[in-house]
């Protein structure tokens, strides 16, 4: 009787390092994530949390090592075209259009994705139902973050990259965030969260990035 091989990780970071401005930001990172998995990145500002997510999103390349999706290097152009369709990116820049309604903001992203029908449900889930037809400029900072999260839920891609998703959220908003992450994982989704604030994510792997100290200024720096 032959033994069944364990499944490949959906995403594998193999000895990954990254440089920025001639400095090593991340060094020798090894992580494997299967369907339903979660990784929480913690660390001080400047430790490299956003840089890590940008690498996963394919916005920048590792200076060493490789990032594999289904066993294939995401920096390969043919692979990346398929890989990027799996990603749902939430950044500190909310990309919310102030002059259109809350509903239109979510449906616009659905239209870009060739999807429809989940916008209202996602908005209700994030507690913005009564504001659905209000212009987005009327929203508070916390409500804008909920709107961002509603778009993530409506688009429903398998891999979530969430950069500081709980910033500006009140305690109820954080609970909603934790809920949608849990539900996404139950359906086989993968979540990467970069945060300096506590978020309860069951059985998540924790990667603590060490604080970096600024390099000493050189004469070239001083002359700039």
matplotlib code that plots the C-alpha trace (Angstrom):
import matplotlib.pyplot as plt

x = [0.0, 1.5, 1.5, -0.4, 1.9, 0.9, -0.6, 1.7, 1.3, -0.9, 1.7, 5.4, 8.0, 11.4, 14.3, 12.9, 14.8, 13.9, 15.9, 14.7, 16.9, 20.0, 18.9, 17.8, 14.2, 13.4, 15.9, 15.5, 11.7, 10.3, 6.6, 4.1, 0.4, -2.3, -6.0, -7.8, -4.5, -3.7, -0.5, -0.3, 2.6, 3.5, 6.2, 6.9, 6.4, 9.1, 9.8, 8.7, 5.1, 3.8, 6.9, 6.1, 2.5, 3.7, 6.0, 3.1, 1.1, 3.8, 4.4, 8.0, 10.4, 12.4, 16.1, 16.7, 14.6, 11.3, 7.6, 5.7, 1.9, 0.8, 4.5, 5.2, 7.3, 4.9, 7.6, 7.2, 5.0, 2.7, 2.2, 1.7, -1.2, -3.1, -1.9, -3.0, -6.6, -6.5, -5.6, -7.8, -5.7, -6.7, -4.2, -4.2, -5.2, -8.9, -9.6, -13.1, -14.8, -16.4, -18.9, -20.8, -22.8, -21.6, -23.4, -21.9, -18.4, -18.8, -20.7, -18.0, -15.4, -17.8, -18.2, -14.4, -14.3, -17.1, -19.2, -22.5, -25.0, -23.0, -22.6, -25.7, -25.2, -21.6, -22.5, -25.2, -22.7, -20.3, -23.0, -23.5, -26.9, -28.6, -25.9, -26.0, -27.4, -25.4, -22.5, -19.2, -17.9, -20.3, -18.6, -16.4, -12.9, -14.2, -17.1, -14.7, -12.7, -15.9, -16.6, -13.2, -13.9, -17.3, -15.5, -13.2, -16.2, -18.1, -15.2, -14.5, -11.1, -9.3, -6.2, -6.7, -3.8, -4.9, -2.6, -3.6, -7.3, -8.4, -7.1, -9.9, -12.4, -14.2, -14.6, -17.7, -15.9, -13.0, -15.4, -16.9, -13.4, -12.5, -15.8, -15.3, -11.7, -13.0, -15.8, -13.3, -11.0, -13.8, -14.4, -10.8, -9.6, -6.2, -5.5, -2.3, -2.7, -0.1, -1.0, 0.4, -3.0, -4.4, -6.7, -8.1, -7.5, -7.8, -4.8, -3.0, 0.7, 2.5, 5.5, 7.1, 9.4, 12.3, 12.6, 15.0, 17.3, 18.0, 21.3, 23.9, 23.9, 26.8, 28.4, 26.3, 23.2, 24.2, 24.8, 21.4]
y = [0.0, 3.3, 6.2, 9.3, 12.4, 15.3, 18.2, 21.0, 24.2, 26.7, 29.3, 28.7, 31.3, 29.6, 31.5, 34.8, 38.1, 41.6, 44.8, 48.4, 51.5, 49.2, 47.8, 44.3, 44.6, 40.9, 38.1, 34.3, 34.0, 30.5, 30.1, 27.5, 28.2, 25.7, 26.3, 27.7, 29.0, 32.4, 34.3, 37.4, 39.7, 41.8, 44.3, 48.0, 50.6, 50.1, 46.5, 45.4, 44.3, 46.2, 45.2, 41.5, 41.9, 43.8, 40.9, 38.5, 40.7, 40.6, 44.4, 43.8, 40.9, 39.1, 39.9, 36.3, 33.1, 32.4, 32.6, 29.7, 29.4, 25.8, 25.0, 27.7, 30.8, 33.8, 36.0, 33.9, 36.1, 33.2, 32.1, 35.7, 36.4, 33.5, 34.2, 37.8, 36.7, 34.9, 38.0, 40.5, 43.4, 45.8, 48.7, 51.8, 53.8, 53.1, 53.9, 55.1, 57.5, 60.2, 61.4, 58.1, 56.1, 53.3, 50.8, 52.2, 51.9, 48.2, 47.5, 49.4, 46.9, 44.0, 45.4, 45.4, 41.8, 40.7, 39.8, 41.0, 40.3, 40.3, 44.0, 44.6, 41.5, 42.5, 46.1, 44.8, 42.3, 45.1, 47.2, 49.8, 48.9, 52.1, 54.1, 52.1, 55.0, 57.8, 59.4, 58.0, 61.4, 61.3, 58.3, 58.4, 56.8, 53.7, 53.4, 53.9, 50.9, 48.9, 49.8, 48.6, 45.3, 45.0, 45.2, 42.4, 40.2, 41.0, 40.3, 37.0, 36.0, 33.1, 34.9, 38.0, 40.4, 42.8, 45.7, 47.1, 46.1, 47.1, 50.6, 53.1, 50.3, 50.3, 47.2, 46.1, 46.6, 44.5, 41.7, 41.9, 41.8, 38.7, 37.1, 37.6, 36.3, 33.2, 32.6, 33.0, 30.5, 28.0, 28.1, 27.3, 30.9, 32.1, 35.3, 37.3, 40.1, 42.8, 44.6, 46.3, 46.0, 42.8, 40.8, 37.4, 34.9, 31.2, 29.0, 31.7, 31.5, 34.5, 36.1, 38.8, 41.0, 42.5, 46.2, 47.7, 50.5, 53.2, 53.0, 55.7, 58.6, 58.7, 61.8, 61.2, 61.3, 64.5, 66.2, 65.1]
z = [0.0, -1.1, 1.4, 0.3, 0.0, 2.2, 0.2, -1.0, 0.9, -1.0, -0.3, 0.6, 1.4, 1.1, 2.7, 1.6, 2.1, 1.0, 0.7, 0.6, 0.1, 0.3, 3.6, 4.4, 5.7, 5.9, 6.2, 5.7, 6.2, 5.9, 6.0, 4.7, 4.6, 3.6, 2.8, 5.8, 7.3, 8.8, 9.4, 11.6, 11.1, 14.2, 14.9, 15.3, 12.6, 10.0, 10.9, 7.4, 7.8, 4.8, 2.8, 3.5, 2.2, -0.9, -1.7, -1.3, -3.6, -6.2, -6.0, -5.2, -5.6, -2.9, -2.9, -2.1, -1.8, -3.5, -2.9, -4.3, -5.0, -5.7, -6.1, -8.7, -8.3, -8.3, -10.0, -13.2, -15.4, -16.5, -12.9, -11.6, -14.1, -12.4, -8.9, -8.8, -9.5, -6.1, -4.1, -2.2, -1.0, 1.8, 2.4, 4.5, 1.4, 1.2, -2.5, -1.5, -3.9, -1.8, -4.3, -4.8, -2.3, 0.0, -2.2, -5.4, -3.9, -3.4, -6.6, -8.6, -7.4, -8.2, -11.7, -12.1, -11.0, -13.3, -10.2, -8.8, -6.1, -2.9, -2.3, -0.2, 1.9, 2.6, 3.5, 5.9, 7.4, 8.2, 9.9, 7.3, 6.0, 7.1, 5.3, 2.1, 0.0, 1.7, 0.0, 1.2, 2.2, 5.1, 6.7, 9.8, 9.7, 11.3, 8.8, 5.9, 7.2, 7.4, 3.8, 2.8, 4.5, 2.9, -0.5, 0.6, 1.5, -1.7, -4.0, -2.2, -3.5, -1.7, -0.4, 1.8, 2.4, 5.1, 6.1, 9.5, 9.0, 12.6, 12.6, 13.2, 14.1, 17.4, 19.5, 17.6, 14.3, 15.5, 16.4, 12.9, 11.4, 13.4, 12.3, 8.6, 8.9, 10.7, 8.1, 5.2, 6.7, 7.3, 3.5, 2.8, 2.5, 3.5, 5.5, 6.0, 8.5, 9.2, 12.5, 15.5, 17.3, 18.9, 16.8, 17.9, 15.1, 16.2, 15.6, 13.5, 13.0, 14.5, 12.8, 14.9, 12.8, 14.8, 15.1, 12.7, 13.6, 11.0, 9.3, 10.2, 7.8, 5.4, 3.9, 0.7, 2.8, 4.5, 1.1, -0.4]

ax = plt.figure().add_subplot(projection="3d")
ax.plot(x, y, z, "-o")
ax.set_aspect("equal")
plt.show()
